[in-house]
Structures are given as structure tokens and as C-alpha cells.
């Protein structure tokens, strides 16, 4: 859903740049299509949108590949092939993350709740910090996805936020979250006011979504005073680093728990269906207990 919207927005922006009436055949390599593409990228890069320029070029490359396949352009070199100079000298900006030694102060700030945010938002961020999965997937959790007998969340592979490819829709791509006692406490508190709804983080105030907006957690962190210090995605760096350095857990187990799919890539990835669920359950039990040890209060007071 989000990928479709993003690509459509990029295409519309490029249509305005090139002119909506420009025939696609005019973008062929021999008709100076390459110069047109590079010119567009230069305008974007000069405005500071370096990553955006590269992503727009990738969209164009897919469009031109399709056009050549459909005989709408002469088959030949794709004018949107990656130039050797793309991104040279540019240092990508990573999502900021706090150090492990800063975690206790972070939890103290969460407890004080200076933004005076709602109970739902405060429970959402605690559940997110414990769950190790992306924000986009967490806010879309549905109560029916919880397997009570296995004490396990089973998030369908097609869920927005899991970052699965369109073709990866089988059960082997469902994301599993073993539930620890600490996570169960948050869930029990959530059930008292969203348990009768479809979504765990149902929000009647939402205009765009029936659940919390995926931006809610990052907005809360920014209002808490952590702008340029920590984002929801940046917290994943804390999970991976502390899980290995402090907890001494295997990187492969943590990788699967945060929803990375590197083990599914390459020729051998076709055959790799390992989940390491028992080991991941052990990790989740340690992780959530360690967060409490570092000062995270699980229950939140009503506002």
C-alpha cells in the first residue's frame, strides 16, 4: 500500500518535470533520453534531495524496462540505468539511535510523559520497544492475530510494514512474535479498552487510519525531546547491538526477530525456512525483562 502510493507520487512529480504530453519514445537513449534523466537528477540533487533523485531514477528504469518489453520504446540501453557518479561523495543519513547507557534516562523520560500523550500512545510505544518489529506493522496489529495456545503473535506476510516483497505472501513469510510475561502485561492493559475492537491500537480519533497513525511513535519521541537523537527505526539498532553485546544472543536469531529477511536471499534462501522460534522466545524473554531492569515501567497511569 505505502510502496504503491510512494511510487505514484514520484511518477507524478516526474511527469510534471518532463511534461505530461511528452511521448515515452522521446525518452529513448538515441533521442537524448539519457540527458533528460540526468538533468532531472541534477535538479533534485542540487536541491539537496540526493536519495530522492536516485529513487526516482529507479522508478524510471522500471517504467522504461516495461515500455521496451511492451514495444513502446525501441529495445536498447535503458536511459535510466544507474550512472557511475550516482551518490558519490554523499553520506546517507541513518536513523538516530541512543546508546545503551542512555536507555535508563530515556525510560525515565517516558515515565514523566512531558508531551502528556494518551494512554494508548504510551502503551503503544512500550509494546513497540519490546516487540522488535517495525512501527508500521505494530500499529496495524489485530487481536485475531494473537495465538493464545502458542502465546504468539502471527502477523500475516501481506501486512504493510513487514517490508515483504509482493511475491512473498506464503505462511513462511508471516512474522512471529513470541510473547513474554512483560508483553502480556501490556496486552492485558490494552484489552481493557481496545479488546472489543479489531485493532489492538484502535484509535477513534484517527482520520487516515482506524488505528494509530504509523507516525505517532516518532512524533511522540520528537515531542519527548529526542528529535535527532532517536527514532522508532533507530531503536532497532539498540535491539541488535544490545542483544549481541549485552545478552550474548546469536545475530541470526535477532535478525529474524526484527523481521530482516537476509536468510531468504540468494540460491540457498529458497530452501531456508528456519525460524529459530525457541531461541527467539528465549531472546524475547531476556529482552523485555532487561528493559524493565533498565527502568521501563510497563503499566501507565490514566490521563
N, C-alpha and C positions, 0 to 999 in steps of 0.2 A: 504493500500500500504506500508506504513512505518513499520507496525507491521509485515507484511509478510517478508519484507527484513531483519528486525531485527532478527526474529526467524530463518530464513535461515542461517544468519551469525553465530548465536550461535550454530546451529546444525553442521555447517561445522567445527567450532572450536572444538567441542566435538568429531567429527569424527576423527580429526587429533590426538586428545589426546588419544582416546581409540584404534584407528586403524580402518580404513575403512573396513577391512576384518573380523572384529570381529562379529560373529553371534549374533543376538539380544538375542538368547536363553542363551548366556553366561552371560547376564545381569540379569538373574533371581535371586531372593533372595537366593535361595538354592545353587546357583553357585557363590556365593560371589559378586553378582551384587551390593549389598548394599555397600560393602567395596570399590568397584570401584568408585561408585558415590561419596562417602565421600572422597575418595582420590583425585578425581578431584576437589572437592570443596576446600579441604585443600590447594592444589597448588594455586588455584585462590585467596583464602583468604590471603595466605602468601605473595602474590604479591601486596596486597592492594585492590584487586577487590572484596570486600565483597558483595556488592549489585549484581554485575555481577554473582558471584557464585550462589547466591540464585535464580536469574532469569534463569540461565542455568539449575539448578535443576528442576525448574518448567516446562521448556521445555521437559526435560527428562521424567518427571512424565506424561505429556500428551502423549508422544510417547509410554511409557510403558502401559498406560491405553488402548490406541488404539491397541497395539500389543496383549494384553491379550484378548481384545474384538474380534480380528480377529484370535484368536487361533495361534498366532505366538510366544507366550510365555505361560508358564503354569500360570493358574489363581492362584493368591495368593497375598501376600503382595507386594505392589509396591516398588521396591528398591529405588525409588526417592521420597518417602514420606518425608515430611519436618522433619528434625531432631530437637529435642528439643533444641539443642545448637545453631541452626542457628541464626545468628545476635545478639547473647547475648553479651552485652557489647559494641556493635557498635552503634555509634550515627550517624544517617543518616545526610548527608549534604543537607540542604534546599537551595533553590534558594535565593540568597541575595536580600534584598529589602531595600530601603531608608525609613526613617521616613517622616511623613507628613511635619515636619518643614524643611526638606531638599528639598522639592519639588520646591520652588521658585528658589533656586540656580541651581537645575537640569534644569529647564526651561531656565534659563539664559545661561547655557552651551549649550543647544540645539540651542538657537538663535545664539550663536557665531560660532557654527559648526566648531570646530577646525579640525575635520577629513576632512573637505572640501568635504563632500559627496554630491551626486547628489540630485537634486530637488525631484526626485521620492522617494529616500530613506527617505528624510526628511519629505515628506508628508505621507509616509507610517508609520513612527513612530508616527506622530501626530494622524493619524487615529487609529492606534493601541491603543495608550494611552486613546483615547476617547471611543473606541468600547467595551472594557472589554472582548473580546474574544481572544482565543489563537492565537499565531503568525502563526501557521501552517494553520489555517483557513483564516486568514486575507489576506495573500499573494495570496491565491487562489480565492479571490473574483472575480466573473464575473458580468459584467454590467447587464446582463439579470436577475440577481437575485434581482435587486432592484425593488420594487413595488412602482411606482410613486404615484399611487392613495392612497396608505396607508402610504406613506412616511416611508417605512420599508424594511430592508434587510431580505430576506428569504434565508438562507443558507441550501441547501439540506442536509438531515441527513447523506448521504453517503460521505460527504466531508471529506477528510483527514484533521485532525487537530481538529475535533469536539470531538474525542475520544468516538464515539458511538460504541457499540458492533455491530458485523456483523448482528445480527438479528434485530437490532433497526433501520429499514430503513423507517418506515412509516412517514407520514407528521407530526405526533405528536412529532417526534424527530428532525424535521427541527429546526434550530436555528434562532430566530428572533432578529433583532437589530433595535429598534426604532431610527429614525434619528432626531437629534436635529439641531437647526439652525447652531451651530458651526460645526457639522459634515458635514452639507450640503455645507458649505463654502469650506471645504477641497475637497469634491466631485466635486464641480464646477471647482475648480482649476485643479483637476486630469483630468476631461473631456476634457480640452483643449489640452491634448497631449496623452491620452490613451482612450478617449471616443469612438474612431472608432475601438478599438481592443476588443477582447473577454475578456481579463483580465483587471481588474482595475489597477493592478500593473504590467502591461505588461513590460517586460524588454528584449530588443533585444540583450543585452549583455550576457544574461544567457546561460550557456552551458548545464546545467542539467534540467532546468525548463524554460517554456516560460514566466514565471512571476518571480518576485523577489524570490531569494532563501530564504527558511524559516530561515536560519541562518543570514540573512542580518541585522536584527534588533539587535540581540545580538552582532554581530560583530561591528556594529556601536556604541553601548553602551560601549563596551570594548575600542574601539579607542577614545571614548569621555572622557575616564578616569574613567569609572565606573566598571571596572573589579573587581570582588569580592565585589562590592557594590550594583549592580542592574542588573538583567536580565529581559528579556521580561516576563518570567513566574513569576518572583518575583514581577513585577508591579501589578499582580493580588492581592497580599497581601495588597498593598496600596489601591486598589479599595475597597476590602472587609472591611478593617479596617476604612478608612476614610468615606466610605459610611454609616457605622453604627455610628461611634463616632462623626463625623462632620455633616453629612447630616441627621442623625437620621432615616435612612431608614430601613425597615424590612429586616432581614437577608435572608429570603426566596426569596424576590424579587431580591436581589443582586445575590444570589446563581443561580437563573435561568438565570440572565443576563450574568454571566460569563461562562455559559454553563455546570454547575455542574448538575448531574442527581440524587442526593440522594433521591429526592422525588419520583423517579420512581422505587426505590428498595423495596424489601420486598413484602408481600402479597398485601398490600394496594396500592403499586406503580402501579400495573396493572390497577387500576381504576383511578389513579390520572392523569388527563390531564390538570391541571391548568397551565396557562401561566402568569397570573397577568400582562397582557400586558399594561394596562392603568397605573398601578403602576410603571412598568418598564420604561415606557415612561417618567413619572414624574421624576424618578431617573436619567435617561439619560440626561434630560434637565438640571437638577441641576448639575450633574457631569461635563458635558462639560463646562457649564458656570463657575463652580468653578475652573476648570483647567485654564481657561482664567484669572480669578481673581487672581490666584496664579502666573500668569506670562507667560503662554504658548501663544506664537504668532501663530496664525492659518495659515496665509499666509507665504510663504517662497520666498525669492528672487531667481532669476535665477542665476546659477553659470556660 
